[in-house]
Amino acid sequence: MKHARPLPDYLVTRYQGWKATGYANNKAWYRRLADDGQHPRAMIISCCDSRVHVTAIFGADQGEFFIHRNIANLVPPYKPDGDHHGTSAAVEYAVTSLKVAHVIVLGHSNCGGVHGYHAMRTGNAPELNEKTSFVGRWMDLLRPGFERLGGPEREVDQNDLEREAVLVSLDNLMTFPFVRQAVEDEMLTLHGLWNDIGEGGLEYFSPESGRFVAV
């Protein structure tokens, strides 16, 4: 691994500070987590965006959430083709091995992936249409939501498209047989959330009203 380099100094300093305080003050808890394994109650599928701090939003401690992050918090449909599927693998592990009680899809405002998809579909990001673009091909998953909003025939609001990314993921989760079975057996519930980063707001999708409602 000739290309690897030592950790940047500022990260070393932060780690040493955590080890001397955060870890030292909770050593028994960390050792229990290491010995007993993880038993999270919920899986959260969120965006890679560095501004989305899932554990801070819910005040969560170590071991509480099984968190998977990807571009625009998207879940692909069930496709057991023997290829590489990181998100699908995380869902499978959470539901069949960890037996989480909840799967939460968390979208957010000002999402770069969603913005890129909108630009791609309106002809403003031709580089994302290239077959070699990993981001572009991943964001193709958002097409059903974009079309539900009437694009490209009419102007699509980005916040609405971000919420559609959550709904597309919820729909795709139900294409996984083990997810559907767990939901039908009332062993698993699915939830869709959208976080307004600037305002600190949180909305959940209400099946009764068919829209996102403030928490």
Residue frames relative to the residue before (quaternion, step in Angstrom):
aa qw qx qy qz dx dy dz
M 1.0000 0.0000 0.0000 0.0000 0.00 0.00 0.00
K 0.0226 -0.8635 0.5036 -0.0156 3.57 0.68 1.12
H 0.6820 0.5211 -0.2965 0.4187 3.59 1.09 -0.58
A 0.5425 0.6197 -0.4097 0.3922 3.61 1.22 -0.23
R 0.1581 -0.7872 0.5929 0.0621 3.55 -1.13 0.73
P 0.6335 -0.5227 0.3882 0.4180 3.62 -1.17 0.35
L 0.6222 -0.5510 0.4114 0.3741 3.54 -1.24 0.52
P 0.5498 -0.6069 0.4479 0.3588 3.64 -1.00 0.74
D 0.6284 -0.5937 0.3612 0.3495 3.55 -1.05 0.83
Y 0.6658 0.5186 -0.3332 0.4204 3.60 0.89 -0.83
L 0.6447 0.4960 -0.3262 0.4815 3.58 1.13 -0.59
V 0.5978 0.5492 -0.3534 0.4649 3.58 1.07 -0.66
T 0.6633 0.5088 -0.2975 0.4612 3.57 0.93 -0.94
R 0.6629 0.4989 -0.3071 0.4662 3.57 0.95 -0.87
Y 0.6377 0.5237 -0.3329 0.4564 3.57 0.97 -0.81
Q 0.6730 0.5043 -0.3042 0.4474 3.56 0.84 -0.94
G 0.6251 0.5314 -0.3292 0.4674 3.56 1.10 -0.70
W 0.6620 0.4964 -0.3026 0.4730 3.59 0.98 -0.87
K 0.6499 0.5272 -0.3230 0.4420 3.58 0.94 -0.87
A 0.7052 0.4719 -0.2597 0.4610 3.57 1.03 -0.82
T 0.7743 0.3042 -0.1658 0.5295 3.59 1.17 -0.48
G 0.7590 0.3966 -0.2251 0.4647 3.58 0.34 -1.25
Y 0.7127 0.4228 -0.2591 0.4961 3.57 0.87 -0.89
A 0.6658 0.5290 -0.3125 0.4233 3.57 0.82 -0.99
N 0.6982 0.4728 -0.2694 0.4651 3.58 1.03 -0.79
N 0.7754 0.2765 -0.1439 0.5492 3.58 1.24 -0.35
K 0.1728 0.8454 -0.4920 0.1156 3.56 1.19 0.57
A 0.6555 0.5227 -0.3256 0.4372 3.61 0.90 -0.84
W 0.6460 0.5244 -0.3129 0.4580 3.57 1.04 -0.82
Y 0.6648 0.4942 -0.3071 0.4685 3.58 0.91 -0.88
R 0.6574 0.5038 -0.3162 0.4627 3.59 0.97 -0.77
R 0.6226 0.5227 -0.3376 0.4745 3.56 1.09 -0.67
L 0.6340 0.5208 -0.3280 0.4682 3.59 0.98 -0.81
A 0.6639 0.5090 -0.3034 0.4562 3.57 0.97 -0.85
D 0.7197 0.4551 -0.2542 0.4585 3.58 0.92 -0.88
D 0.7562 0.4131 -0.2074 0.4631 3.59 0.93 -0.91
G 0.4523 -0.6739 0.4675 0.3502 3.60 1.20 -0.35
Q 0.5768 -0.6033 0.4278 0.3468 3.54 -1.30 0.05
H 0.0379 -0.7780 0.6271 -0.0066 3.53 -1.12 0.80
P 0.0377 0.8411 -0.5380 0.0411 3.61 0.65 1.07
R 0.4410 -0.6916 0.5077 0.2634 3.55 -1.11 0.68
A 0.8155 0.1502 -0.0388 0.5575 3.56 1.11 -0.65
M 0.2712 -0.6874 0.6416 0.2055 3.51 -1.32 0.50
I 0.1039 -0.7773 0.6171 0.0651 3.56 -0.99 0.84
I 0.1559 -0.7598 0.6276 0.0666 3.55 -0.86 1.07
S 0.0868 0.8175 -0.5569 0.1179 3.55 -0.37 1.24
C 0.6364 -0.5334 0.4020 0.3857 3.53 -1.35 0.14
C 0.5790 -0.5836 0.4494 0.3497 3.57 -1.25 0.47
D 0.4220 0.7439 -0.4483 0.2598 3.57 1.22 -0.43
S 0.4641 -0.7215 0.4491 0.2497 3.57 -0.74 1.09
R 0.6329 0.5495 -0.3340 0.4312 3.59 1.21 -0.37
V 0.6265 0.5190 -0.3359 0.4746 3.59 1.26 -0.26
H 0.0355 -0.8205 0.5682 -0.0512 3.56 -0.24 1.32
V 0.2472 -0.8397 0.4646 0.1344 3.54 0.27 1.32
T 0.7033 0.4685 -0.2943 0.4463 3.59 0.74 -0.97
A 0.6340 0.5249 -0.3372 0.4569 3.59 1.08 -0.66
I 0.6218 0.5631 -0.3427 0.4229 3.60 0.96 -0.85
F 0.7943 0.2892 -0.1350 0.5169 3.57 0.93 -0.92
G 0.4427 -0.7129 0.4506 0.3044 3.59 1.24 0.13
A 0.2997 0.8059 -0.4641 0.2127 3.56 1.11 0.71
D 0.3465 -0.7137 0.5742 0.2020 3.52 -1.24 0.59
Q 0.6826 -0.4450 0.3583 0.4556 3.57 -1.27 0.13
G 0.7948 0.3124 -0.2369 0.4632 3.54 -1.04 0.83
E 0.5947 0.6130 -0.3603 0.3752 3.58 1.23 -0.22
F 0.7957 0.1932 -0.0838 0.5680 3.60 1.01 -0.83
F 0.2545 -0.6774 0.6637 0.1893 3.50 -1.24 0.67
I 0.0703 -0.8553 0.5128 -0.0253 3.57 -0.26 1.29
H 0.0389 -0.7626 0.6457 0.0085 3.54 -0.97 0.98
R 0.0907 -0.8067 0.5837 0.0157 3.56 -0.82 1.04
N 0.1155 0.7664 -0.6281 0.0692 3.54 -1.07 0.79
I 0.6996 -0.4430 0.3314 0.4521 3.57 -1.28 0.06
A 0.8721 -0.0127 -0.0475 0.4868 3.56 -0.79 1.18
N 0.4843 -0.7175 0.4141 0.2814 3.61 1.16 0.67
L 0.3377 0.7622 -0.4842 0.2657 3.58 0.96 0.90
V 0.1918 -0.7326 0.6410 0.1252 3.53 -1.22 0.68
P 0.3378 -0.7412 0.5369 0.2195 3.60 -0.73 0.96
P 0.5788 -0.5578 0.4315 0.4095 3.61 -1.17 0.24
Y 0.6555 -0.5095 0.3949 0.3935 3.55 -1.29 0.46
K 0.1528 0.7907 -0.5710 0.1597 3.57 -0.66 1.12
P 0.0379 -0.8415 0.5388 -0.0116 3.61 0.25 1.26
D 0.1865 0.8294 -0.4976 0.1723 3.57 0.49 1.24
G 0.5805 -0.6166 0.3685 0.3834 3.59 1.24 0.22
D 0.5425 0.6084 -0.4043 0.4148 3.59 1.28 0.13
H 0.6440 -0.5178 0.3918 0.4045 3.58 -1.30 -0.14
H 0.0689 0.8017 -0.5840 0.1069 3.58 -0.67 1.12
G 0.2025 -0.8347 0.5024 0.0994 3.57 0.12 1.29
T 0.6861 0.4749 -0.2921 0.4674 3.58 0.86 -0.92
S 0.6567 0.5047 -0.3107 0.4664 3.57 0.94 -0.85
A 0.6289 0.5287 -0.3330 0.4627 3.57 1.04 -0.74
A 0.6497 0.5122 -0.3176 0.4633 3.58 0.98 -0.82
V 0.6418 0.5099 -0.3208 0.4746 3.60 0.98 -0.81
E 0.6494 0.5214 -0.3177 0.4533 3.58 0.89 -0.90
Y 0.6801 0.4917 -0.2956 0.4564 3.57 0.86 -0.95
A 0.6651 0.5203 -0.3079 0.4383 3.57 0.92 -0.89
V 0.7464 0.4241 -0.2240 0.4614 3.55 0.88 -0.98
T 0.7797 0.3704 -0.1983 0.4643 3.59 0.82 -0.93
S 0.7544 0.3584 -0.2155 0.5060 3.61 1.06 -0.61
L 0.7532 0.3711 -0.2101 0.5008 3.57 0.81 -0.98
K 0.2499 -0.8096 0.4942 0.1947 3.58 1.27 -0.41
V 0.1032 0.8131 -0.5640 0.1009 3.59 0.85 0.93
A 0.4504 -0.6989 0.4941 0.2542 3.54 -1.15 0.64
H 0.7938 0.1709 -0.0736 0.5790 3.58 1.20 -0.51
V 0.1081 -0.7283 0.6684 0.1052 3.53 -1.23 0.63
I 0.0955 -0.8111 0.5769 -0.0141 3.53 -0.65 1.20
V 0.1642 -0.7539 0.6291 0.0937 3.56 -0.87 1.00
L 0.0946 -0.8274 0.5535 -0.0072 3.55 -0.59 1.21
G 0.1041 -0.7851 0.6100 0.0274 3.57 -0.52 1.22
H 0.1666 -0.8052 0.5626 0.0860 3.58 -1.23 0.13
S 0.6145 -0.5568 0.4284 0.3590 3.53 -1.35 0.34
N 0.8343 0.2159 -0.1595 0.4815 3.56 -1.29 0.43
C 0.2280 0.8003 -0.5189 0.1959 3.57 1.04 0.81
G 0.4203 -0.7363 0.4779 0.2299 3.57 -0.68 1.12
G 0.6329 0.5377 -0.3334 0.4462 3.57 1.03 -0.74
V 0.6653 0.4874 -0.2938 0.4833 3.56 0.95 -0.91
H 0.6252 0.5284 -0.3343 0.4671 3.58 1.00 -0.78
G 0.6581 0.5133 -0.3064 0.4577 3.57 0.97 -0.86
Y 0.6454 0.5136 -0.3294 0.4595 3.57 1.00 -0.77
H 0.6375 0.5195 -0.3265 0.4659 3.57 0.97 -0.85
A 0.6577 0.5013 -0.3068 0.4712 3.59 0.96 -0.87
M 0.6411 0.5329 -0.3189 0.4508 3.57 1.00 -0.82
R 0.7174 0.4578 -0.2528 0.4603 3.58 0.88 -0.94
T 0.7137 0.4011 -0.2552 0.5144 3.60 1.20 -0.38
G 0.6129 -0.6237 0.3201 0.3646 3.57 1.25 0.42
N 0.5752 0.6258 -0.3609 0.3838 3.57 1.25 0.22
A 0.7484 0.2652 -0.1961 0.5755 3.59 1.25 0.10
P 0.0778 -0.8515 0.5173 0.0364 3.60 0.54 1.15
E 0.5885 0.5912 -0.3767 0.4028 3.60 1.11 -0.56
L 0.6443 0.5182 -0.3266 0.4579 3.59 1.14 -0.55
N 0.6133 0.5464 -0.3539 0.4473 3.59 1.22 -0.28
E 0.5066 0.6514 -0.4227 0.3746 3.57 1.25 -0.24
K 0.5501 -0.6274 0.4403 0.3315 3.58 -1.02 0.79
T 0.6576 0.5297 -0.3015 0.4428 3.56 1.18 -0.56
S 0.5671 0.5978 -0.3905 0.4106 3.60 1.25 -0.09
F 0.3380 -0.7461 0.5407 0.1918 3.58 -0.49 1.17
V 0.6502 0.5181 -0.3218 0.4530 3.59 0.97 -0.85
G 0.6701 0.5171 -0.3051 0.4364 3.56 0.86 -0.94
R 0.6914 0.4684 -0.2886 0.4683 3.57 0.87 -0.92
W 0.6247 0.5227 -0.3422 0.4684 3.60 1.07 -0.68
M 0.6994 0.4811 -0.2763 0.4507 3.56 0.91 -0.91
D 0.4615 0.6605 -0.4543 0.3800 3.60 1.24 -0.13
L 0.5353 0.6348 -0.3946 0.3934 3.59 1.22 -0.44
L 0.6543 0.5443 -0.3034 0.4285 3.58 1.17 -0.56
R 0.4075 0.7617 -0.4452 0.2359 3.58 1.23 -0.21
P 0.6494 0.5095 -0.3628 0.4325 3.70 0.79 -0.76
G 0.6622 0.5014 -0.3097 0.4627 3.59 1.01 -0.77
F 0.6268 0.5362 -0.3263 0.4617 3.56 1.02 -0.80
E 0.6871 0.4769 -0.2784 0.4721 3.56 0.95 -0.87
R 0.6002 0.5554 -0.3635 0.4463 3.60 1.09 -0.63
L 0.6926 0.4622 -0.2687 0.4842 3.56 1.11 -0.67
G 0.5999 -0.6162 0.3376 0.3827 3.56 1.29 0.07
G 0.4727 0.6799 -0.4479 0.3371 3.61 1.23 0.07
P 0.6329 -0.1672 -0.7470 -0.1157 1.54 -2.24 1.14
E 0.3830 0.7496 -0.4741 0.2582 3.62 1.24 0.17
R 0.7940 0.1082 -0.0834 0.5923 3.59 1.08 -0.57
E 0.6468 -0.5390 0.3774 0.3856 3.55 -1.26 0.48
V 0.1922 -0.7848 0.5838 0.0797 3.54 -0.90 0.99
D 0.3831 -0.7199 0.5369 0.2159 3.56 -0.84 1.04
Q 0.5093 -0.6786 0.4278 0.3116 3.61 -0.83 0.94
N 0.6361 0.5268 -0.3482 0.4434 3.60 0.92 -0.77
D 0.6414 0.5103 -0.3221 0.4738 3.57 1.02 -0.76
L 0.6578 0.5007 -0.3111 0.4688 3.57 1.02 -0.79
E 0.6050 0.5400 -0.3530 0.4666 3.60 1.10 -0.62
R 0.6512 0.4911 -0.3137 0.4862 3.57 1.01 -0.75
E 0.6241 0.5347 -0.3387 0.4581 3.58 1.07 -0.70
A 0.5833 0.5691 -0.3740 0.4427 3.60 1.09 -0.61
V 0.6297 0.5221 -0.3204 0.4777 3.56 1.08 -0.73
L 0.6909 0.4834 -0.2824 0.4574 3.58 0.89 -0.94
V 0.6027 0.5392 -0.3545 0.4694 3.60 1.05 -0.71
S 0.6643 0.5047 -0.3041 0.4600 3.57 0.94 -0.87
L 0.6414 0.5127 -0.3280 0.4671 3.60 0.97 -0.79
D 0.6374 0.5167 -0.3243 0.4707 3.58 1.00 -0.81
N 0.6923 0.4858 -0.2809 0.4537 3.57 0.88 -0.95
L 0.5780 0.5791 -0.3801 0.4314 3.58 1.08 -0.60
M 0.6860 0.4939 -0.2872 0.4505 3.58 0.99 -0.80
T 0.5686 0.5634 -0.4044 0.4424 3.61 1.23 0.01
F 0.5692 0.5549 -0.3905 0.4643 3.60 1.26 -0.17
P 0.4638 -0.7173 0.4329 0.2880 3.63 -0.52 1.11
F 0.6922 0.4771 -0.2943 0.4545 3.60 0.90 -0.85
V 0.6064 0.5176 -0.3572 0.4866 3.60 1.15 -0.46
R 0.6599 0.5107 -0.3059 0.4584 3.57 0.84 -0.97
Q 0.6625 0.5103 -0.3088 0.4531 3.59 0.91 -0.91
A 0.6664 0.4970 -0.3062 0.4638 3.58 0.93 -0.88
V 0.6326 0.5157 -0.3287 0.4752 3.59 1.05 -0.73
E 0.6812 0.4901 -0.2888 0.4609 3.57 0.88 -0.94
D 0.6833 0.4624 -0.2756 0.4933 3.59 1.14 -0.66
E 0.4055 -0.7395 0.4344 0.3162 3.57 1.37 0.02
M 0.4357 0.6659 -0.4706 0.3812 3.52 1.08 0.87
L 0.7756 0.2163 -0.1010 0.5844 3.57 1.31 -0.24
T 0.0907 -0.7701 0.6273 0.0727 3.56 -1.09 0.72
L 0.2796 -0.7481 0.5832 0.1482 3.56 -1.15 0.73
H 0.0631 -0.8060 0.5883 -0.0154 3.54 -1.02 0.86
G 0.1681 -0.7805 0.5951 0.0921 3.57 -1.08 0.77
L 0.0223 -0.8095 0.5856 -0.0355 3.57 -0.78 1.07
W 0.1094 -0.7618 0.6331 0.0833 3.55 -1.28 0.48
N 0.2016 -0.8056 0.5540 0.0577 3.55 -0.76 1.14
D 0.2510 -0.7268 0.6221 0.1476 3.56 -0.91 0.99
I 0.3448 -0.7899 0.4672 0.1969 3.57 -0.17 1.29
G 0.7152 0.4885 -0.2694 0.4209 3.58 0.76 -1.04
E 0.7618 0.3600 -0.1845 0.5060 3.56 1.03 -0.81
G 0.4304 -0.7061 0.4618 0.3210 3.58 1.24 -0.22
G 0.4260 0.7308 -0.4398 0.3019 3.57 1.23 0.38
L 0.1184 -0.7691 0.6240 0.0713 3.54 -1.26 0.48
E 0.0694 -0.7889 0.6105 0.0082 3.55 -0.89 1.02
Y 0.1795 -0.7629 0.6079 0.1273 3.56 -1.18 0.58
F 0.4708 -0.6604 0.4976 0.3076 3.54 -1.13 0.62
S 0.1963 -0.7839 0.5839 0.0775 3.53 -0.79 1.11
P 0.3644 -0.7435 0.5138 0.2248 3.62 -0.50 1.11
E 0.6138 0.5750 -0.3504 0.4121 3.58 1.09 -0.67
S 0.7709 0.3214 -0.1758 0.5210 3.57 0.90 -0.90
G 0.3778 -0.7474 0.4689 0.2807 3.59 1.22 -0.38
R 0.7018 0.3911 -0.2732 0.5290 3.56 1.17 0.52
F 0.5593 -0.5792 0.4637 0.3696 3.55 -1.33 0.14
V 0.1358 -0.7983 0.5868 0.0086 3.53 -0.94 1.03
A 0.5414 -0.6339 0.4452 0.3268 3.59 -1.01 0.80
V 0.4174 -0.6853 0.5399 0.2544 3.56 -1.03 0.84
